[in-house]
Amino acid sequence: GGDGQVLSLLICGTAVSCQYLADAGVDTPMFQSFLNYGLLLLVYTSALSARRGEKNLWQVLRANWWKYLVMGLSDVEANYTVVKAYQFTTLTSIQLLDCFVIPVLMLLSWFLLKTRYRVVHFVAVGVCLLGVGAMVGADILAGRDQGSTQSVLLGDALVLLSAALYAVSNVCQEDTVKRLSREQFLGMMGLFGTVFSGIQLAVLETQAVASVQWDLHIILLFALYALCMFALYSFMPVVVKMTSATAVNLSLLTADLFSLFCGVFLFHYNFSALYVVSFVVIIVGFVMFNAVPTYSALPEGGPDDEEAPEVQEVPGPERARDHRRRRLYFKHDSINTDIYMVSLVSLVWSLTALKQKSLLLIWVFTN
C-alpha cells in the first residue's frame, strides 16, 4: 500500500540523483552500487558476524552459501545491466522492464515458492500492464522515446536480462525474509553484493572513478544515491514480508510517475494528461491485486523467524490438490487503506500541474 509508495519515492530519489550525475558527465554505475552494498555490509553483515549461535554469519554461510551467492550475483548484475541498457535503447524500453519483471516473478514464485494466485490476480496484472502501456504512449507523444537506433536490440536484450535477474533476486529475497529473517537477507546481500560489485568495479570502472571531478555537489549526489538505495534495500524486505514480491513490484510501477513529476519540475520534461490516466490505471490494478490474498507454501517445520506469518490451509481448489502433501500455507496480508490517500494526493498534484492547459482542453471539447 502506502509502504510501496515510500519505496517508489526512494527509487525516484535514486533516479533523480542518477540523472544529475549523468548531466555532470559521471558514468559510474558499479561504483554507485558498490557504495550501497558497502553500507549494507557495514550495518547488517557486521551485525550478523557479531551474533552467537546458529544464526551467526559463519553458520548462515555454511548452511546456504550457494543460494546467497546466486542472490548477490543476480542483484549486482541486474543493477548493472539496466544502467548499461540506457546507452543502447530508449527510455520506453527501460519502462517496459518494470512490466517484464512481474510475469517472470509470478512464474518463479509459482514454482519455487509455491505461491498460489487467483484469476483476479492475473487480471490485475493485466490492468497494471495497460497502465504502463499508457505511460509508454505518453512518452511517445511527448517525444521522450527518441534515442540512438544503433544496437537497440542489444539494449532490449539487456533490459530483458535485467528483468529476469531482478526476478531471481526478488524471489530469493521473499524466500529469505519469510523463511528466515530480514537481517539475514540484508547481511548476505551486503556480503556478496560488496564482493561482486567490488570485483566488477576494479575490472571495469577504475578509470571512470578516477576521472570524476570531485566537488561538494558531486559528493552530495553520490551520498543521496547511496542513502536512498540503502533505505530502499533496508525497507523493502519489511514490505515484502507483509505482502509478496509480486505485489511490491506492482506498487513500484508508480515509481516511473514519481520520477516524471521530478522530471517536470527539475529537468523540464513535457507533461501529458495520459500520465495521470496511466497512474490511475496502475493504482486500480494494484488495489485489485491486493484485494484478494495470495497464499505461499511454508517449508517443512514452518518459518524460522520468531515473527511467523499467519498459517492456514489454502482455500478453494488448491486445498484439494495439496491436501495429500499436507502442505501448510501462509496468507499474504491484504492492502493498506492509506494507498487511497496517497493516490488521491498524487492525482490532485497531477491535475494541478495540468491547470494551465485546462481552458484549452475545454475549448477543444466544446468546439
N, C-alpha and C positions, 0 to 999 in steps of 0.2 A: 504494500500500500504506500503510505506516505514515506515509509522507510526506503522503499525502492526509489522514490523521487529524490531522497537525500543522496543515494548512490548516483543518480543521474546528474545531480548538481556537482558532485565530486568529479565525475567524468568530464563534465563541462569545464571545470577548473583545469583539468589536465589538457583538454583540447585548446583552451584559450592560451595557456602558458606555452604549449607547443607551437601555436600559430605565431605568437610574439617571438619565440626563439627562431622559428623559420624566417620570419621577417628580418631578424637580425643576422641572418646568414649562418645560423648554428644548425648543424645536421649531426646530432649525436644520439640516436635513438637507444643504442645499447647502454651508453653511459647513463642516460636518464633512468632506464630500467634498473641498472646496477645500483643507483642511489636508493631506489625503493627497496630492492631486495636486501641491501646493506642495512637499512633501518629495521626491516623485519628480522634480520639476523641478530642485530644488537638487542632488540627488545624481546622477541619471542624465543629464538633459538637459545640465547643465553639463559632465559628463564627455564627452558626445558633441561638444559645441561646442569642447572642448579638443583633440579628435583632429585629426590631419592626414591628408590624402589623400582617397581615395574614400569612406571611412566616417565623415567628419566630418558635423556637423549639417546644413550647407548642402547638401552633396551628397545626403544622405539625403532631405532635403525636396524637392529638385529632382526626384529620381527617383520618389518615391511619396507626395507630399504629400497627394493626394486620398484615398488609402487610409487614411492615418493620421488624416485629418480625420474620415472616416466612423467609424473605430475609436474615436477620442476622444469624438465626439459620442454614439455609441451607448452607450458605457460610462457617461458622465456622466448621460445621461437614464435609463438602466437603473437606476442607483443612486437617482436622484431619484424615478422613478415607483413603485418598490417601497416606498419610505418613505412616499410620498403615499398609497399604497393602504391603509395602516394606518388612515387616517382614515375610510375608506369601507366597507371589507369586514372579514371576520373573520380570525382567526388561521389557521383551517383553510384558507381560500383562499390565504393567503400561503404556507403549507406546500406547497400544490399547485403553486405557482410552481416549486419545486425539480424537480418531475416534468416540467413542460411544457418546460423548458429542454432536456431531454435528447433527446426526439424531434425538436425543431426543430434542435438542434445536429447530430444524426446526419444529418438531411436536408441541411443546409448543407454538412456535411463530405463527404457522398457526392458532391454536385455540384461544390463549389468546390475541395475538397482532394483529390478522387478517392479518399477513404478507402473501403476495401472491408471489409465486415462479413460474418461467417458467421451461420448460423442461431442458433448458441449465443449470439451477442451480443444478438440481438433477444429471445431467451428470457430472458437475464439481465436486460435492461432491464425486461421484464415482471415478473420476480421483485422487482426493486427497487421498482417501482411498487406492487406488492402490499404491500410493507413500509411504504411511505409511507401506503397506504390504512389499514393497521393503526394507524399513528400518528395519522391523522385520526380514526379510530374511537375511539382512546383519548382524544383531545381532546374529542370529543362526550360520551363517558361521564364525563369529568372536568368537563364544563360550561364548558370554556375557549373554546368556539367562539362564545359569545354576543357579539353586537355590534349596533350600530345597523343596522336593516334599510333605512334611507333611503340611497339612492344605492349600494346593494350592487352593482348592475350596473356602475356607473361604476368601483367598486373592482375588480371582477373584470376589467373591460377594461384597467385599469391594470396588473394582475398579468400578463395575457397579453401586453400590450405590453412590459412589463419583461422577460419571459421571452424574447421574440423579440429584443430589443435585447441582452440578455446573450449570446444565442447568436451574434449577429453579432460582438460584441466578442471572444468566445472563439475563434471561427473565425479572426478576424484575428490574435489572439494566437498560436494554434497555427501559422498560416502564417508569421508573422514570426519566431518563435523557432526554427523548424525550417529555414526557408529562409535566414534572415539571422542574427540574434543576439538574445539576451535583452536585452542592453544597448540595442540599437536599439529594441526594443519598449517598454521602460520609459522610455527617453528621449522617444520620441514620445508615449507616453501621458501623461507628465508635462507636456509642452509643450501639447498640445491639450486635455488634461483641465483644466489650470490656466486656459487661456483661456476655455473654455466654462463651467466652473463659476464662474469669476470674474465673467463677464458675467451669468450667471443669479443669482448671489449679489447683485450690485449692483442688479439689477432687482427681485428678489423678497424678499430677506431682510435688507435693511439695518436695518429697524425691529426685526425679531426678534432680531438680534445685539445691537443697541443696548440692548434691554430685558433682556438676560441679567444676572442678579445675580451678578457675578463674585466668587468666593471661591476658596480653595485647593482645596476639594472639587470644584467645577465645573471648574477648570483641570486638575486631575488626571484627571478623567473625559474631557475633550477630548483630553488627551495620550494616555491609554490607547487611546481610539478611533483616533486618528491613527497611533499606533505599530503597533497591531495591523493596521490597513489597509495601512500601508506595508510591514510584514513579509509580509502576505498577497500583495500585488502583487509584491514582490521575489522571493518563494519560489515562487509558483505557476508562473511560466514554466519553472522548473527541472523541476518535476514533469510539466508538460505536454510538455516536450521528451522526457522519458523514456518517457511513455505516450501519452496523447492527451487533448484537451479533454473528450471524452465520458467517458473513464474517470475523470478528475479530478472531473467533476460528479457521477458516480455515488458516488464516495467522499465527496463533500461532503454527500450526503443524511444522513450521520450527524451533521452539524453541529446539526440540529434536536434530536437526542437529547442531545448535549453541552450545548446551551443549556437543555434541560429539566432536566438534572442541576443546573445552576446555579440554575434557577428553583426547584427543590425546596428547595435549601439557602439561597438568598438571598432569593427572593421568595415562598416558602411555597406553591408550586403543589401540587395534589394529584398523587400518583403512582399510576400504574396498571401492573399486570403486562403489559398489552398493549404498553407502550412497550418492554419487554425483548424481546417477541416481534418487534416491528417492527424493532428494531435488528438482531437475529439474521438476520431475513429479508433485510434490506438488505445485510448483510455477505455472506450466501450469494450473492446476486445479483452483488455486486461481485467476489467471488472467481471466479464463473463467467465474468464478462465478461473478466477479466484472464487466465484460464487459457489462452485461445486468442488469439494475437496478431492484431492488425489490421494492414492494410498501407495506406500512403498513397503517392500518386504523387509522385515528385520532379519539380521543374521542370527545364526543359532546362538542361543544364550542371551539375545537381546543386546541393546547398546551398552557400551562400557561407561559412558558418561553418566554422572550422577543425575543430570537433568534429563531424564529419559522422557521421550515424547509419549503421547497417548497411544496405547497399544490396543488394537482390536482387530477382529477378523473383517476382511473387506466384504462389504455387502454386494448383493446383485449376482450376476452370472459368474464373476471371478471366484465367488465363495465356493461354488460347487466344484470348479475345476481345481482349486488349490486346497480343498479340504483334505484330499488324500495325502498331501505333503505336510499337513498340519502347520502350514506356514502362517505366522503372525504378521500383521501389517500395522503400520502406524499411519495415522491420518495427518496430512499437512494442514496447518491452520489456514482458515479462510481469510479473506481480505479485511484490512483495517478500514474503518469508515473515513479516516482522515484523507484518504485518496480523493474523495469527492471534493473536499475543501481545497486541496492543492490544485486539482483540475480546474475548479471554478476560478480561483485566483489567477491561474495561468491563462485561462481563456479571457478573463477581463483585461489582463495585461496585453494580450494579443489584440483584442478589439480596440484598446486604447491606441496601440501603435497604428491601427488602420483608420483612426478617426479622421485624419486629413483627407482620406480617399472616399469617405462615406457619401459626401454630397455628389461626387462624380458618379458613384455606383447608383444612387437614387435617380440621377438624371438619365443614366443609361437604361435602367429598367422602365422608366416612365415614358421614354421616347421610343 
